[in-house]
Amino acid sequence: MTASRTRATAGISVRTGLALAAALLAFGGWGVAGAPPARAEDPVTLSAQGQITDRVGALGDRKPAVTAALDKLYADHRIQLFVTYVHDFSGRSPQSWADATAQKNGLGRDDVLLAVATGARQYAYSADVDSGFTPEQLATVARTAIEPALRQND
């Protein structure tokens, strides 16, 4: 993996963007009632059990549906989307936290990380600068898929 990552505003073709958006819409929201309080999270080691790291229980019983959406995204477009839910980004900017987590875990050119801080109500995603995604394409995905879903606590 290169050391360079790009901000939560890069993108893909319309078809791929729609597939990525569909996968992102399957994700859980800002928080789950009754979820235990979590402490600040430094950039995390992603789960060895798959592409989902949920430290706050945000997905609840929706994890199988999210896993299926992630599998479909990979099968259709060879994009591996990792998602992590934490309480907050430990005082870092969302983008800095997402990029540091992607680098810590060795994510590569065909990998994207979506990081959601449920307590802080923030998100960012990180894609390798050599991924081929343009900032405009990823901004469109954020605007049309991520932000509306999170705004509705979904």
N, C-alpha and C positions, 0 to 999 in steps of 0.2 A: 504494500500500500504506500502511496505517496504520503508525505507529511501534510499535504495541503488539502483542506476541506473547504467547502463553500457554505454559505449562509442558507437559511431556510427559505430562500427565494430563487431556487434554480429549477429547471424543468426538463420536459420530455416532449415527444410527439403527442398530438392530440389523443390518439388512440391509447398510447401508453399512459398519458396523463389521466385519462378517464379510468383506466384500469387501476392506476395507483390511487386515484380519488375514491373509487369504489372500495378498495381495500382499506383505505384510511377511514372511510365512513363506518366501517364495521367496528371500529375501536370504541372503547368505553369513554366515559366522560371525565369530568373534573374530580370526582370523588364518589365514594360509596358511603351511604349512611351506615354508621356503626363500624367503619373501618378504624383500626387502631391508629392513634397518632404516630407519625413517623418523624424521625429526627432529620436534620439536614443531610443531604446526600452529596458526597463528593462524586465525581465521575465514577460510574459503577462498572463492574465486570458484568457483561451480559450473561444471561442464563445459558448454561451448557445444554439445557433441555429443549431448546428451540429458539425462535426469534422473538419471543415475548419475555420481558423482564418486568414483572408487576410487583413492586415492593409495597404497594398501598392497597392492594385488592380492588383496583379500579374496574377490572373486567368482570369480576364475580363469575357467574355461570356462563358468560359469553365467550370465554376463552376458546372453546372448540370452533365457534363461528369465525372468530378472528384468525385462528390458525388455518382454517379452510380458505379464507380470503387471501392470506399470505401465500399459501401454497399455490393458489390459482394465479396470483400475480407472478410468481416465479415460473410456473409452468407456461404461462402465456407470453411473458416478456423477459424472462431470465433476469429479473430485478429482485434482489433479496432485500426485503424491507424488515428492519429490526425495529421494535418499539419498546420503550421503557417508560414505566410510570414510577415516579418518585413524588415525595411530598413537596420538595423545593430543590432549587439548584445551588444550595449552600452559599448564597451570596454572590455567585457568579452570574454573568449575563446568560440568558438561555442559550444563545448561540455558542458562547465559549464553552459552556458545560457540554452541549451536544457534540461539538467538535472534539473536545478532550475525551469524551466517552468513546466516540468512533475511533479515534487514534489509539486509545488504550486497548481497544479490542481488535485492532488490526483490520478494520473494515476496509474493503477495497473498492475498486472502480465500479463494480456492479451492485454495490450495497448502499442502502440509504438508511439512516437512523432517524426515527421520529421520537423525540423526547418530550414527555408531558409531565409538568410539575402540578399535581392536582391541588395541593394546598395553596400554592402561589398563583394558580390559574395562569400559567405560562406554558409555552411550547416553543420548540425549535426543531428543525431537522437539518441533517448534515449529509452532504453528498460529496464524493471525491471531485476535485476540480477536473479530473480527466474522465469523468463519467459520461460526458456528452450532453448532460442536462444544461439547459440555458437558465440563467436567472429568471427570465420572463416565464418560462414554462413552469418552473417550480413555484413561482409566485402565483400563477394561475391555479395550480393544485391547492396551494394554501388558501387562497381566496375562495375557491369554489367547493372545497371538500373539508379541509381541516377546520377553518375558522367558523363556518356556519354550524358544524356539528358541536364544536366545543362551546359556542355561544349558547346552544340549547342544552348544555350539560349532558350531551350524548357523546 
